[in-house]
Amino acid sequence: MVTTKVRLCGVEMKNPVIPASGTFGYGYEFAALYDINILGSLSFKGTTLEPRFGNPTPRIAECPAGLLNAVGLQNPGVEQVIAEELPKLKSCFSGPVMANVSGFSVEDYRATVARLDAEEEIAWFEVNISCPNVHGGGMSFGTDPKAAAAVTAAVRAVTRKPVIMKLTPNVADIAEIAKACAGAGADGLSLINTLLGMRIDLRTGKPVLANKMGGFSGPAVFPVALRMVYQVYEAVDLPIVGMGGVSSAEDVIEMMLAGATAVEVGAANLRDPFAAKKIVELLPAAMEKYGITDLNKIIGGAH
């Protein structure tokens, strides 16, 4: 018998597997396919203060071992999320939920978190300072330590729930950003968001995406994500949610050895809507294969 339960910032999860924001909607869409209560948690679609239509199409492009997206944080805005999306999620998922929040100013982040704070099903805030697909927000905060710290402090001031800052890999030193967030009061760190990439259509000679560039995700980025989780684990004493190309139970174990307490599954959900379910179901057998009886004992084990 193996133990898959973990505690993320003091909140117990039945296993460390979390579908990543932007790849799992608001959860209830996947509940039509399987019982999503099998999951440790889920990070719902990135939510902003006001509704967003997102970027013009085309905004998805396939790549070998991954894909590019430039969706641009399309969402109905925080008020509709509270009024319509969260009640639907609550009807089909009884576990703790991660609220992914983004913004275009420090005040945007603060106001959105403050508005969501009273929702009982939300156990953590995953604050996205790393989206590469919007202009004037998202990643612009995550590439500057002072800006990252400012967002962290503003959000920390309006909620008692754990604040997990989602970091971008598009920086020279991710440990520097991690330390800035830790110093400003972050309870945890989530990494990595997508790498910035592009494709060009040989028939037209123009970029495939209307946004020209987009976030690159999928199995190809896993070694980069793993390296950054490893570096951040050594730089700060905070729980880490690892992600980036995770597509198997073995990947989950590898991420945890690098330092992750929980692991998000992103692009794999878009390729196979049952991906997260399969990973949860195969995790005990993978643990037994490598002689692991308790996942908590392997966190950071590669250091």
C-alpha positions, 0 to 999 in steps of 0.5 A: 500500500502506498501513500499518495496524499500530500499537503500543499501550503497546509491543505491536504490533497488526496494526490499531487496531480492538478490539471493546469489552468487554461487546459481544464476549463472550470472543471465541470466540462471534464466532469462530463467525461469522468469523475474529476474527484479522482484529482488532487485539485484543479487550477481553473481557467485564468480569471481577470477582473473584467471579461476578456475575449482573448487574442484574435485567431489563429491562436493555436499552432502544433509543434513537434512534441508540443504546441503553441498557444496565444489564447490571451486569457479569454475568460468571462471576468471575475463576477461571472466566474463567481455567479456561474462557473464556480457553482457548476464546479462545486456541483461536481467537485468536492476537493480544494480548488486553485483559483488562477488569477491574472491582471494588467496592473497591481490593482487588478490582481488585488481586486480580483483576489479580494473578490474571490476570497470569500468563495469557500471552495477556493483553497489557494490562489495561483497568481499568474505573473507569467502569461506570455500572450498578453500585452501590458500584463502577465509576464511583464510582472514576472520578469522584474523582481520588484514588480513580482514582489509588488503583486505578491505583497498586494495579493497577500494583503487581501487574503488569508488563503495561501498565495502561490505565485506562478513564475515565467521561464522567460528570464535569465535567473528564475531563482531571483524572481522566486526570492523576490516573491518569497520576500514579499510574502508568497506561501508557495511558487508555481512553475513553469509557465510556457516558454515563448515561441513561434512558428512560420507558415512556409506557404505564406511566409508569415507567423502562424499565430495572429499574435505572432508569438505564443506560449510553447508547452508540451513534453519538449519543455519538461527538461527545462521545467525540471531544471527550474524547479530544481533551482528554485527548490535550492533558492527558497524554502517554499512549497513548489507546484511543478509543471511543464510537459508533464505527461506521465506518472513517472514525470510526476515522480521526477518533478517531486524529486526535483522539489515539487510538492504538487504537479500540474498537468497542462498540454497533455489534457488538450491532447488527451482529455483523460490524461490527468485521470490516467496519471492519477490511476497509474501513480501507485504502480509507478511508485511501487516500481521505484520502491516509493511508499510515501510521496512526501518522503521523495520531495526534493530527494534529488538534492 
